[in-house]
């Protein structure tokens, strides 16, 4: 039996009211359902955990379906015959935001949603097909509907662990997944004696049990009372929700462990991407809504960057017929992450293991790098790229945050921290001193529960240049710019102690205590089969570092200059001509997990504006006016940096003017300066 796929178009309309995007012309938007039916016994599906336990149709195939949306030229002959697949973080469509500098929308239709029109002017067909099986419908999110596994007709049960961290007080009820938009695995029993709820201040602290009569499997509902006509609320028993009357308090990590039922076959997400992109690329019948595609490129950011790396590692870049799916792949801000979706009771919405949040999950598992290496803790040898006939060209890009939070150095070192030469079809780029999110439309300095302003370095111009470069590489072999990453060999990849000596003593700034460590975790004897023990056990050994929580992999960070900005990598114009220190870390404030990393946030620490201010505060960094006598000089420095990046093939010429415009008034509104 062969895999089956059908793109059922439910809605077709002009995009941007038929606006003409240069020589490519008008675009249209297609949306609907992709319907799949796959052979669970075929080799192409053998790696999917629990597929043998999924229900089958009369033909013996496993069925599932995915939401999709496509933006394409009305006249495909005027396009560039390139498919750009955006994995879509947690069901959200993000490519237009980051490549086109457009406002985020899950329902892109207007000219405003085209942003600067980059994709359209270049003729790309932009594709979203849902891959994540735990997303609930709503807000135009993309959802993948996968089957529930049973074993010989019987319900499957197993332990599930959920971490709950609040940034504000007052939350008393949450889904068991801990996320409003995510599927929850129902509990087999409402008896809290069969489950546990604990809390701890920091990840390695001993958990404090919360009495079983202090919480319940229940949901708080509210509305207008029929009798009083005033607001009323009630507590309703539920196998889908947890209710904690005192409220989940900020500054604590709550952990719920319970026995769940009805696991979803989440690994089918990889099959959905493989079969849908492969069909759109290779099918030449009228059933294909994108006829004539010649090249396909995949982009994943953060969660979906991990997904893309895992997709390649597990061999899904070969379709069921053995043909290459993605010609080029761009995993962005994935750090060293990969494995976390293809196991029983998987919850793909959960983020990678950070210093504070979700620290003990399976997201970071060997192999971490594209190149062959040896895990010094286990002796295993492996690589993400090991199928040269179907492996794609890879642009692995990451911000400074990934080195601090997501163990990013392991993407290009061995597990002891030594430089690891990457395959010829891989480029690794550090986007120096930038942060994980890097909103292209940032309106001004902001701070949340971090001790500093959030990092505000603009980097979206690099996305556009990377895609143009990747297309040339895949099309005619034109080599892209060489990798730009920190290395031990040139002294730009350093341990924390060395970095601490380099970082300037900025008044009132407390540097992060250390980067996010990675310890060896044991998820149980059946982990290789996709059945995890929760919680995992920390593996200890006689060579544990003094005071460390277990056997560690070596994680290193970029060296910094006298301003505290990263030395290695691709320095954006804002970093080459800075108005402050831009870091990949931002410690949590008091009351919120004080002192260790706040999710994926970096910092913007402004320079003093004048020499007198610098002297009064004792700031070792030269002030703004000591660097640039006026705002015209600042703008000129930004333009010079942008032109240098264009000459190196790391920026497009069209972005020089955008950088100049953004810098015209001391970089406002991104910067906090009060200079006139």
N, C-alpha and C positions, 0 to 999 in steps of 0.2 A: 504494500500500500504506500502511496505517496502522500506527502503533506498537502493540505488544501488551504487556500486562502481566497477570500473575496472582500474587496473594498466596496462596501455598500454606501453610496453617497446619498445622504439625507438632505443636504442643503448645499446649494451652489449659488454664489453671488459674486458680483464684482467687488474687488478690494479697493479701498480708497476712492470710491465713486468713479472708478475707471480712469484715475489719474495716469498720465503717460510718464513712465520712468525712462526717460531718454530713449535710446535706440531699442530697448527691450519692450517698451510699450506698457500696456495695461496689465494688471494682475487680477486673478480671481481667487476666491477662497472656497475650498471644498471641505466639507466636514461630514462625519458619519461614523460608521462602525466597520472595523476590520474583523472578519469572522474567520476563525482558524479551526482546523481539524487535523490532528497529528497522530501518527502511529506511535503508541507508547513502547512498542517493541523494537522500533528501528534504531540503528546506531546513533542517528542524529539527535535522538532524545534521551539516550541512555544515562546522561549525567544529571537529569532532572530528578531531584529528590521527591519521592512519593508518587511519581507519575504512574507507577505500576498499581497504585492504590486509587487512582482517579477513575470516575465513572466513564464508561465508553458508550458511544452510540451504536446503532445497529450494524454499522460497518466496522466496529471495533476501534474507532478513533476517539481520541480525547478532544472535546470541544472547549473553546474559550473565545473571548471576544475583547476588543480594545477600542476605545474612542480614538479617533484620528482627526487631524486637521492638516490641510495642505495649502500653502500659498504658492501659486505657480503663474508663469506668464500665460496670458490668454492664448497667445500664439507661441507654442513651445519652440518653434523654429527660430524665434528671435531670442530665446534664452541661451544659456551657456551649456545646457545639457548636463548640469551638475545638480546632484541632490545633496542638500544639507540637512542632516537629521539632528534635531535638538531633543535630547533625552527628556527634558522637562523635569525640573526638580519637584518632587512630591506633587506631581500632576500639574505643575505650573509651567507655562510657556515662557522661556527666559531669553531665547536667542535674540529677538528683536531688541530687547532692552540692552543687551551687552554688545551686540555687533552694530546695531543701528542707532544707539543712544536714544532709544524710544522709551516712552513711559510704559511701565509694566502693565500688561493686560492679558487675561486668559481668553479674551474674546476680541482679538485684533481685527479691526475692520475699517477704521477711518484712516485718513491720510496722516493724522498725528501718530497713529500706531506704526507707521512706516519710519518714523524718526528721520534720520538723514538719508534714508533710502538705499543704504549700502547694498543689501542683498538684492534689491530689485534692480538697481542700476547695473549690477554685475550679472543679472540674469539667473540667479539661483532659484531652485524650487526648494522651499523650506517645508520640512515635513515633521510633524509630531505624531507619534503613535504611542499610546499608553503602554508602559512596561511594568508599572508598579501595582501589584495586586492587593495592596492594603488601603488604597485611597477610596474614600467615600465620595459620592457625587456632591457637587455644589461648587459655586463660584466658577463655573465653566472649567473646572479641573478635568484632566484626562484620567480616566479610570480603566484599569484592566480587570476583567471579570474572569477569575480562574476557579476551577472546581475545588471542592472539599474532598480530602482524602479519607477513605475508610479502609479498614483492614478486614478482609473476608466478610464484608457487610457490617462490621462492628465499628462503633465510634472509637476514634483514636484519641487518647489523652496524653498529656505530658506537662511538665513544669514550664511555666512562663515567668519571666522576670521583667518588671517594668520599673523604670526610674522616673521619679517625679521631682522636678525642681521648679520653684516658683520665683519670679522676679518681683512680685507684688503680693500683698496679703489679700485674703478674702475668698480664695478659691476653696470650696468645700467638696465639690463633686467633679469627678473627671471620668472619662471612659477608661477602661482597664488598659488600653494602649498608652494612656497618658497624653494622647493627642486628639483634639477635637475632630480633625479631618481624617483620622485613620481608623481602619477596621480594628475591633477588639476581639480577641479570642475569648469566648464566654467561659466562665468558671463552671466546673462540674457541680459545684455545691455552693450554696449561700452561707454555709457554716464557716465563720471566720477562724474556728479552731483548726481547720484544715489548710489554712494559709498563714502568711506572716506579713506584717507591715512593720518596717523598722525605719530609723532615721539616723544619720550621722552628719557631722560637720564637714569632714573632708573625706575623699575617696578611701583612704587607708585606715580611717578611724574604725574602732569597733562599733558595730551597729547597736543602737538602743531600741529594744523592742517596744512597740506601742500596744498597749493592752487590747485584747481582742474584742472587749466590749466597748471600746472607744471608736470603732469604725465598723462599717458594714458594706456588704455588696448591695448597693442601693443607689437610687438617683433622686436628687432633689428637684421637684417640679414646682412651678409657681404660676400664678395667674390671678384673675379677678374672681373673688368668691361670689357664688350665686346668692348667698344669704346677705352678706355684709356689703357687697359691691366694692370691697376693698381688696388689696393685695393679700393673697393667701399662698401658703406653700405646704408641701407635703413630702414625705420620704417614702419612696416606692421601691420595694425590693427588686433587684435587677441582677441578672448574670452578666451584664455588660458594663456596669459602672461601679466605682468605689466612692463611698461617702465618708468624709472625715469631719465631723461637726466643728472641731476647734479651728479648722482651716489649715491648709498646708502653708507652713511658715517659711518666708524667705530665709536664706542662709543655712538651709538644711537640705540634705540629699535623702529623699524618701525612697524606699525600695519595697515594692510589693512582689511577693513570690506566691504563686497559686497554681493549682492544677487546672489546666484548660482543656478544651475539647475542640474538635473539628479543625485541624490544620488545613491551611490553603496550600495549593501547589504553586508556591511563589516562584520557583525556578523557571516556570513557563514564561516569565518576563523576558528572559534571554531569547527564548524561541520566538516570541512575538516580534522582537526587534530584528532578529536574523531573517525570519520568513517574510516580514513586511518589506524591509529594505531590499532584500534579495529579489523579491517579486517586482518591486518598482524599478529596480535596476535592470533586470534581465528579461522580464516578460515582454513579448512583442505582440500581444493580442490586444483587442479593443477593450479587454477587461482592465487594462492598466491605465490608471488616470494620468500617469506621467510617461508617455511614450518617448523613447529615444534617449533615455538617460545613459550617459557614458561613464561617469564617475560618481562615487558616493563618498561623502565625508561625514563622520560622526563627531559630535561635540557633547561632552558631558562636563558639568561644573559642580564641584564639591561632591555631594551624594552621587550624582550621575557620572562624575568623573571616575569614582570608584566602580560604578556599575560598568562603565566602558572598559576599564582595565580588567575587571573580572570576566566580562564578555570575551575579550581577546584571550585571556589566560585559559579559559575553559574550552576554547576551540570553536566558539560560535561565529567567528569571522569567516568560517567556511559554511556555506549554505548546505542544504541536504544533498545537493548535487556536487558538492566539493568546490564550488566557485567562491572567490573572494567577495565578501560583502562590502566592507568599507575599504576604499582605497587609501584613505587617510583618517587618522583618529586624533582628536585633540582633547585629551583628559586634562581639565583645568582645575586647579586647587584641590586635587584629590589627595595630595600628600602621598604617603606610602600605602594608602588604603586600597582594599579590594574586596575581600570575601565577607559577605554578611547577609546575602539574600537567599541562597539556595540551601536552606535547611528547614527541617520541620519546625513549625510555629515561628517562622521568620516574620519579622516586622520591618520591612525595608525602609520605612519612614525614619527609623532611628538613625541619628547622626553617627559619624565616626567617633572613635574613642578620643575624647578631649581630656584636658588636664583635670577638669572638675566634673563635667557632664559625661554620662555614658562611658565612663572610663574603662569598664570591664566588658567589652564586647568583642566579637570576632572580626570586626572590620579590618584590623591590621594583622594579617597572618602571612607568614612566609609563603611564596617569594614576594618581596617588596619591589624588586627592580625588574626591568625588562631584560637585563643581561643575566646569564647563568652565574650563580654564586652558591656558596655553601652556608647553611645556617649553623653558626658555630655552637649554638646551644643544643641542637638536635642532631646535627650531622646530615640533614637533608640537603639535597641539591636540586635546584629548580630555577625556572625563569618564567616571566610573563610571556615573552616572545620565544616560541620554540617550534613554530610551524612556518618556515620561510615561504612555502608555496602560497599561503593565504594570509600571513601576517600583514597588517597595514603599515604604511608609514606613520610615524608617531611624533607629534609635537606635545611633549609633556611640559605644561607651564604651571608655575606655582608662585604664590606671593610669599612674602617673608613670614606671614602667619603660619604657613604649613610647616616651616622649619621649627617653629615654637610650639605649635599646637597639634599638628598632624604628622609628626615624625618624618617630615619631608625629605631629610637628608638620606634616608634609607632607600629612596627611589633611585639614587645614583651612587650609593656606597654599598660595601658588603656589611654584614651584620656587626662587624667590629669597628665600622666607621671608616674603613679604608676606601679610597677612590676606586670605583668600579667602572672600567671603560664600557660605554654603551654600544649596542649594535649600530651598524652603519645606517639603518633605517630609523633611527631615533634621534631627536633633538630634545634637550632639556633646557628650559629657560626659567631662571628666577626673575620675577618682576620685582626688582629691588625695592625694599622699604614700603611695599604696598600691603594692603590687607585683603583678607579672604573675599569680602563682599564687593568692595570697590564700586559703589553705585555711580554709573556714568552721569546721573542727573542730581548729584548731591547738592542740596540747597544751602548748607552752611554747617559750621562746626556743631557737633552734637555730642552729648554724653548721656549715658544711661546709668547702668550700675557699675560702670568702670571708673577707675580713678582719674582717667584722662579723657580728653576729647577723643572721639573715634578717628581712626586714620582716614584721611581724605584724598589720598593720592589717586589721580585719574589715570586709568590704564586701558580704557576701551580701544584706543587707537592701535594697541598691540594685537587685539583680536582680528581686526581687519587686515593688518599686514600679514599676520600668521596665515590666515586663510588664503590670501592671494599667493603667498609663498608656497604653501602646501599644495595648492592646485598646480602650480608650475612644476613642482617636484614630481607629482603624480602623473602629470601630463607629458612632459618632455624631458624629465630627469634633471632639470635645472636645480642644482643644490641650493638649499636654503642657508641662511646664516648659521654659522657654527653654534653649538650649544654655548649658553652663557649661564654658568652655574658655579657655585662656590666649590672649591676643591681643597683637599689637604695639601696637594702638591704645591699650590701657589700661596698657601697660607691664608686663604679666604674662607675656609670651612674650619671652624674652631670649636673647642669644647666650651662649656659654660664659664669655667673659671677664667679662660683667656678672654672671652667676650666681656666678662664683668670688669676686667682690668681696662678694656678698651672703651667701654661706655662712659660718656662724660658724667660728672657729678652735677646734675641739673638740680637746682634748688627745688625742694618739695616733690621730687619725682622718685618713687620707689620702683626700681626695676623688678621685673618678674623674678621669682625666687629660683626658677630653673625651667628649662623646656619640659614639655610633656614627655615623661619617660615611657618606655614600652617594656613591660615585663612579660615573660613567657607565661601563658595561661593554658591550663588543662581543661578542656571542655568535655572530658570523659572519653571512655573507650570506643564509643560509637560516633565520635565527632566526624570521622572520615566518611561515615554513611549519612551524614546530615542530621543526626540526632544529638543535640547538645545537652550537656549537663548544665543546669542553671541553679545557682551561680557557678561560674568556673572556679577552679582552684589556682592560686598563684603557685608556680613551680619554684621551689627553693633548691639550693645546692650549696656545696661546701665553698664555692667561689662567689657566693653572693657578695656584692659590694657592702662595705661597712654601712650600716644604717639603711640600706636599700630594702625595699619590700619584696625582693625576689630576684631571680635571674633576669638580667637586663640586656636589651639590645642597645648599641651605641647610637645615640641621637646627637647630632651636631647642629650648629647654627652659623649663619653668615657673619663674617667679621664686619666691624663697623669703623667709620671714620671719626674724626674729632667731634663732629656734630651728632654722632650716634646713628647715622644713616648707613645702610648696607653698602659695602664696597663692591662686592661682586654682582654679576647679573646684568640685566637690562634696566638701566636707570631711566625712568620716565622723565620728561622735562621738569616736572615738579620736584623731582629728587635731585636732578642735576643743578637746578637753580632753586634751592629750598627756601621756604619761609619758616621752617621749623624742623624738628626731629620727627621722623615718621617711622614707627616701629610695627612689627608684626604681633606685638603683645600688648595687653591692657589689663592690669590686675583688677580684680573685683574690689569694690568698695566695702567698707565695714558694714556688717549686717547681711552681706550677700555672698559669703564665702571669701572673706577678706584675704587679699594677698596673692591668690592664684588666678590663673587665666580666666577671663570672661569669654566664654564661647570662642568665636572666631574673630574677635575684635582686635584691631591694632590701635595704636595711639598716634595722635597729632599733638606734639608738645611745642607750642609757638616759641619762636625766638623773641628775646627782648626787642622792642622796636627801636630804641636809641642806645647810644653808648652809655648815657647817664643811667638809664634803666638797668642796663646790664651790670654796671658797676655797683649800683645800689642793691641789686639782688644777688650778686655774686655768681651770675650765670657765666660759665666758661665759654659759651658759644658766642661768636661775633653777632652783633645785633643786625636787624634788617637793614638799617640805614648805613651801617658799616660795610654791608655787602653791595647794596644797590642805592645810589644817591637819591633816586626818585623812581616813581612807578614806571616811567619810560625805560629806565635801565633794567628794571626787573623784567618787563615784557621782552626787551631785547635779549636778555639771557635765556628766557624760555624759548624764544624763536631760534636762537643759535643751537640750543640743545635739540630741538625738534629737527632742525635741518641735518644735524649730525646723525640722528637716528635714521632719517630717510636715506642718507648716504650709505649707511650700514645695512639697508634692507630691512630694518626693524620697524619702520613706520611708512605710511603712504604719504605722498606729497599733499593730498587733499586735507590731511589732518594738521598740517603746519598752520594754516589759517585758523583752524578751530582752536588750537593751542594758543595762538596769539590773541584771539578774541577773549578767551577765558582768562588770560593773564592781564588784560588791559587795565584793570583797576585793582592792583595788588592781589590779583587772584580771587577777588571777592565774587560770589558769596562763600566759596569754599574755605577761605581763611578768616582768621579772627582779628586781623590787624585793624587798627583804628587810624592808621596813617592816611593823610589826604594826598 
